[in-house]
């Protein structure tokens, strides 16, 4: 615990001046919100003063000072609405007997040029296409996580029902299955909290529930990668130390799988609350995101190195034990053994691991969301439903149930014949 405390202090010192980072899409909204709050404070301070004309007003873009009847008040267009390097543009309003008149010229004429209007229309069309794309993507990964959740739930029940299967290897599989289940649940919870109401302004929303949903999601993802790392470390241990007592190492594996994600997320949440307590904590542009990203990247690349090493060992052993077999059968077995390790180790995450979040968004989303959503289903099928030990236990259990059924059927007529 002392180590994590020291780490938190170091991170706090390094990031105290750099954590304030706002997503560009929300900069205009947050700027206008700040201006509106300042205007409301001024309005509140002037409430006691008598006004014979037009009172101070916020119209959604600008704060208009109080004016007497017939007076004209001018303000500049909000800078965020103008193109960089554009000269300040003035918008005016006249105070009449009926109150404030409409701005002259209107905002859409004064603050936007024809080129900007065309560009805005193009951006709206692009946003519409992106919305349709993300809705389709969300539907696909929802199906994937739903199928994975159902398959993993059955797999966990099988491992818990047949206690003989709970050796160290299958216990690690069981914990990995649980993390995949938690990850699927976290995705559904986060989507329900953050995106259930499409009218919500996600730039300004900041509730305890949405922060808790995002924090829980990050914990589930981090623990999932940690147990993927444990799977790799366990296989590597078996290959290097043939006579190792793996049960004694399970506490270490549990500390890696559950302890390190818990400590990481606690440190991240505490620093988020102190230094960057804005929105729903889902801003990946914040420098605090590296507290979570670095452990995930480490687990991905350590697993990749283990995958390469185990693949090398598989090649050596396959060639040594298949000297008399054809080369085609040799490579088939080699390919089969190697492909089985990819979903177990999460090797496919290496493809975009070092790229920034905004690079290759389309392929990244399909790889990490679509393929990642079905990863739990694939792991459950390969390491439970197609597991020979599981199949043998199911067959033995079914055979043990048959004699009881047959005996009851045979004895019924006999009992009826007894006077």
N, C-alpha and C positions, 0 to 999 in steps of 0.2 A: 504493500500500500504506500510505503514511503516513496518508492520509485515513481508511482503514478502521481503522487502529490508534487514531487519535484518537477515531473514532466509538465504538469498543469501550470506551475509557476513559470517555467521557461517559455511555454507557449503563450502565456498571458503577456509576458514582457515583449516577445517578438511580434505579437499581433495587435497590440493595443492601438497602434496608429494606422493600421492597414485594413482592419476588418470592415470598415464602413464601405460596402460596395453595393450599389443598387443596380438591378437589372435595367438595361436601357429602355425596354418597353414600358417600364413603370416610372421612369424619371419625370415625364410630363405630369402624370397623375399625382405623384408625390409633391412635385413643385406647386401645382395648383392647390393641392390640399393645404400646403404650408401657407400659401398666400391667403387662402380663405380663412384659415385660423387667425392669422394676423389681422385680417379685416374685421372679423367678428369681435376681436378684442377691442379694436378701435370703436366699433359700433356700440359695444357695451359701455365704454367709457364716455360716449357722447349721448347716452340715453337720457341723462338728467338735463342736458342742455335743450333749450327750446329751439325749435327749427320752424321758420316761417315758410320755407320752400321745400326742397327735396332733401330727404335724409340720406345719410351714408348708406351705400348698397353694394352688395356683392352679386354680380350677374352671372357668375360661373367662370369668368375668365379674368375680370378686373375688379378692383375695389374703387368705387366712385365716391369722391369726397362730397360732403353736404354742400348744397348750393341754394341760392335764393331764386325766386321766379324770374325767368328770362336769362339767367346766367348760363354760360356754356363752359363745361368742364372737359378737359382733354386728358387722355392717358395714352401710353405707348402700348402697342401690341405685345403680348407676352413673348419674351425672347425665344422661348422653346418652340413657338409656332413659326418662327422665321428661319429662313435658310441661313447657315453660317456666313458672315460677312455682309449681310443685308443691312442697309441703313435703317435706323428706327422709324417706325410708321406710327402716325398719330390717329387715334380714334376719338371722336367727340360726341357728347350728349348734351342736349339742351334741357334745362329744367323749366317745365311748363306748369300751368295752374293745376293740371291733372297728374302731375308727377313727372318722372323721368321719361323722355322720349327714347326711341330706339337709337342705337349707335349709328353715327354717320361718319364715314361710310361703314356698312356692315362689316363684321369681323371677317366673313368669308371672302369679301372683296379687298379689304385693307391688308389683311395678314397673309393672304394666300394669292399667289399669282396663278395664271392659267396653267403654267407648267406644273405648279405644285398641285393644282386640282386634278390634273390628269394623272400625276404621280400618285395622288391619294386614291383615285379610283382604281388604278392598277394595284395598289397595295391592298385595297378592300377585296378585289377579285382574288388576289393571291392568298389573302387571309381566308377567304371562303373555301378555296381549294385545299389549303392546309387544314382547315377545320374538318372537311370531309375526309381527308387523309388520316388525321389523328383519330377521328371517330371510328374509321374502319380498323385502324391499328389497335385501338382500345378494345374493340369487339373481338378481334383475333386473340389478343393476349388474355382477355377475360375467359375465353373458351379454354385456352391453354392452361391457365392457372386453375380453372375449375376442374378440368380433367386430371391435372396433377394432384390436386387436393383430394379428389375422390380415390384415385389409385393409391396414393400414399396412405390415406386413412385405412384402406383395406390391408395394405402391406404392414402397417404398424400393428393392426389387430392380429394378423397372422404371427408376427414375431412375438407378441405378448401372449398369445394363446398357446403356442408351442414353445414352452420354456426351454426345451432341449436345444433350441436353435440359438439361444443367447450366449454364444461364445464371444470373445473379445471383438472379433471381426464383425459379427452381426450386431453387436451392441453399438459399434461405431456406425454401422449402416442405419440402425434404428434412430440414433441421434441425428444423423444427416437427414433422414426422412422427416423427422420432427421440424428441423429448420426449414426444409422446403415447404412443409405445411404452414408454418408460421409466416414464411415469406409470401405465400399465396394469400393467406388471410390479411396480412398487412397491406397488400396491394388493394384488395377489395375495400378495406377500411379506409385507406387513404383516399381512394377514388370517391367513396361515399361521402367523406367529410369535406374534401376540397372541391369536388366537381359535381355534387348532387344538384346544387342550385347554379344554373348557368348565368343567372343575373348577378351573381356575387362578383364584386370587384376584388380580384385576387391580389391587386397591388396594395390594397389597404387593409384587407381582412387580417385580423390577428387575434385569434381566440385560443383559449386553453386546449380545446378539443383538437383543433387543426395542428397545433404544435405537438400535442401528445401523439397524434396519428403519424406525423412525419418522424418524430423521435422513435416511435415503435417500429416504423418501417425501416429506418436506418439500422436499428438494432437487429432486426430479423435478417436483413441483407448481410450485415457484417458477420453475424453468427453463422449464416449459411456458408460464406466464404471460409470462415474459420474451420468449420467441420469438413469442408472440401480439402482444406490443408491437412487436417488430421488424417483423412483417408490416404493422402499421399505419404505423409510421414509414417503411417502404420505399415504400408506396403514396403516402403524403403527400409524400415526397421527389420521386417521379416527377411528381406533379401540380404541385408548386411549382417545381422546377428541372428543366426539360425536358431540358437537355443535360448533366445531371450524370453523371459517370463513376461508376456505381454499384458497379463492382468495387472501386474504391479505398475505398468506404465499408463493404465487407463486414467488414473487421477491426473496425470500430467496432460493427457489428451483432453480430459474434461475441462481442465484449467485453460487450455488453449481454446477449446471450442466455445465455452460459455463465459469464462472469466475475462479473457482479453476483450471480447466485444462489449461486455458490461462496463468494464473500466473505460474503454474508449468512448462509448456513448455518454457515460456520466460526465466525463471531462468535457466533451463537446457541448453537452446541454448546459453545463454550468457556465462555460465561456460564452455560449450563445446568449444566455440570459443576461450576462453582465455586459457584453461588448456589442452584440448585434441582435438585440431583441426586437426585430422588425418582421412584420409579415408572419407567415406560418413556418419559418425556418427552412423553407424549401429552396432557398437561393443558392444555386451551385456556383455562383460567381464569387461568393464570399471566401476569403482566405481560410476561414475556419473549416471549410469543407475538406481541406487537406488532412485534418485530424482523422477523418473517417476514411478518406481516399488512400492514404499511405498504407495503413494495415491491409486494405483490400488489394492494393497493388503488390504488396509483399507476398501475400498468400497466393496471388495469381502467378507470379514469376517463380516463386519457390516450387509450386506445383508443376509449373512448366518444366523446370530443370529436372524434377523428379520423374516427370513423364518421359522426358528424353532419355534419362538414365535407365528407367525400367524398360523402355522400348529397345534400348541397346542390349539389355540383358535378355529380353525376349528373343531378339534376333540370334544372339549367341546360342541360347538354349535350344531354340527351334531348329537351328542348323545342326546342332550336335545330336539331337534325338531323332532327326529325320534324314539321316544320311542316305538310306536306301529308298526313300520315297521320292516322287517326282517333284520337280521344282515348283510346279503349279500348286500342288497341295501344300507345300512348305509356305509359300507366300499367302495362301488363303488363311492358313492358321495364324500366320504372323499378322495379317491385316485384321482378322477377327479379334485377336488378343489386344491389338493396339486400339482399335475402335471402341472396345469395351471400356477403356480407361478414359476416353475423352469426356463423356458426360459425368463420370465419377470425379474427375479432377477439375472440371470446368475449364479445359484448355482453350475452348473457343473464345474465352474472354480476353485472351492475349492479343487478339487482332487489333482491338482499339484501346488497349490498356493505357498506352502512353500518349494517345492523341488528346488534344483539348476537347472540351465538351461540345464545341460548336463545329468541329471538323467531322465530315461524313455523317451528318445527323441521320439521313435516311437509312443507309446501310447499318449504322450503329443501332438504331431503334429496332430494326428487324432482327438483328443478331442478338441483342441483349434483351429485348422485350418478347418478341415472337418466339425465337428459338429458346431463350431462357425460360419462358413460361411453360414450355413443354419438357424442360429438363427434368423436373420432378417426376413426370410420367415415365420418361425414358429410364430414369434410374430405378424407379419402382418395378418396372417390367424386367429390366436386365438383372437386378440384384435381389429380387424377391420372387416374382412370379415365374421367372425362368431359372431360378436357383434350384439345383438338383436336391439339396437338402430340404428345402421347403416343399418341393413336390413329393419327396419320399415321405415326409411327415404327414402331408395331407392324405396320401394314399394309405398309409398305415392307419390313420384315424378313421378313414372311410371303411377299411376292412374290419376294424374293430367294432364298428357300428352295425355291420351286416349280420353277424351271428345272432345278436340280440333280437333283431327284427325277424329273422327267419325262425328263431325259437318260439317267439310269441305267436307267429302265424300257424306253426305246426301244433302248438299246444291248445289252441282255442277249440278245435273240434273235439280233441280228447277230453277237455274239461266239460264240454257240453254233453258228452256221452256218459259221463259219470252220473249214476243215479243219486 
